[in-house]
């Protein structure tokens, strides 16, 4: 989605306390940061939980038909939230170091 299209879509939300442009900017940065956290594997459970909640919120508030387009991404975020971290993730490395120091 391009910025103008996103701002136009969000502009229909009369209940937003901030401008649509600011909302789209904040949302874009949040998605970028969450994606990086998931990619690197740090704070994995929290990042996956927030990502899952954002997906569900977007489906409910924007267009429920989008769920079929993004079902795989929603499933991946739920799986990342529920499954243990990959051995190569930073969360796993941090947990191993914590166990060694105990």
Phi, psi and omega per residue, in radians:
X1 nan 2.337 3.092
X2 -1.485 2.920 -3.027
X3 -1.108 -0.792 -3.108
X4 -1.078 -0.703 3.120
X5 -1.155 -0.724 3.132
X6 -1.147 -0.757 3.127
X7 -1.108 -0.694 3.116
X8 -1.110 -0.738 3.136
X9 -1.152 -0.811 -3.110
X10 -1.231 -0.469 -3.141
X11 -1.055 -0.351 3.121
X12 -1.353 -0.166 3.117
X13 -1.469 1.765 -3.122
X14 -1.325 -0.270 -3.087
X15 -1.503 -0.105 -3.134
X16 -1.217 2.266 -3.136
X17 -1.403 -0.085 -3.136
X18 -2.164 2.928 -3.129
X19 -1.188 2.631 3.111
X20 -1.022 -0.635 3.135
X21 -1.088 -0.775 3.138
X22 -1.163 -0.714 3.115
X23 -1.047 -0.810 -3.129
X24 -1.123 -0.675 3.100
X25 -1.111 -0.835 3.128
X26 -1.086 -0.779 -3.131
X27 -1.104 -0.700 3.137
X28 -1.131 -0.776 3.112
X29 -1.147 -0.675 3.111
X30 -1.095 -0.755 3.115
X31 -1.112 -0.703 3.125
X32 -1.115 -0.823 -3.124
X33 -1.140 -0.775 3.116
X34 -1.095 -0.708 3.102
X35 -1.085 -0.723 3.105
X36 -1.142 -0.729 3.098
X37 -1.066 -0.728 3.112
X38 -1.174 -0.701 -3.128
X39 -1.132 -0.765 -3.111
X40 -1.358 -0.535 3.115
X41 1.537 0.569 3.081
X42 -1.980 2.446 -3.036
X43 0.902 0.766 -2.983
X44 -1.049 -0.846 -3.088
X45 -1.119 -0.753 -3.139
X46 -1.175 -0.773 3.140
X47 -1.114 -0.696 3.124
X48 -1.197 -0.657 3.112
X49 -1.130 -0.791 3.120
X50 -1.125 -0.731 3.114
X51 -1.071 -0.753 3.115
X52 -1.080 -0.787 3.119
X53 -1.098 -0.696 3.099
X54 -1.119 -0.760 3.090
X55 -0.991 -0.869 -3.099
X56 -1.113 -0.738 3.116
X57 -1.075 -0.737 3.125
X58 -1.135 -0.673 3.132
X59 -1.146 -0.697 -3.097
X60 -1.281 -0.829 -3.029
X61 -1.469 -0.513 -3.065
X62 -1.679 -1.300 -3.049
X63 -2.717 1.950 -3.100
X64 -1.092 -0.413 3.110
X65 -1.135 -0.354 3.121
X66 -1.187 -0.306 -3.100
X67 -1.077 -0.608 -3.120
X68 -1.255 -0.575 3.121
X69 -1.225 -0.563 -3.046
X70 -2.027 0.349 -3.098
X71 -1.064 -0.654 -3.140
X72 -1.151 -0.705 3.115
X73 -1.168 -0.689 3.078
X74 -1.104 -0.771 3.103
X75 -1.081 -0.691 3.116
X76 -1.142 -0.714 -3.139
X77 -1.194 -0.630 3.075
X78 -1.154 -0.738 3.122
X79 -1.095 -0.751 3.116
X80 -1.110 -0.556 3.141
X81 -1.276 -0.632 -3.008
X82 -1.642 -0.507 -3.074
X83 -1.553 2.741 3.091
X84 -1.169 2.688 -3.127
X85 -1.146 2.649 3.088
X86 -1.111 2.537 3.141
X87 -1.020 -0.417 -3.134
X88 -1.550 -0.099 -3.118
X89 -1.286 2.768 3.112
X90 -1.172 -0.540 3.073
X91 -1.076 -0.760 3.116
X92 -1.126 -0.767 3.114
X93 -1.062 -0.752 3.134
X94 -1.123 -0.712 3.131
X95 -1.164 -0.663 3.093
X96 -1.124 -0.727 3.132
X97 -1.161 -0.657 3.090
X98 -1.119 -0.697 3.130
X99 -1.185 -0.619 3.121
X100 -1.215 -0.586 -3.103
X101 -1.370 -0.279 -3.136
X102 -1.374 nan nan
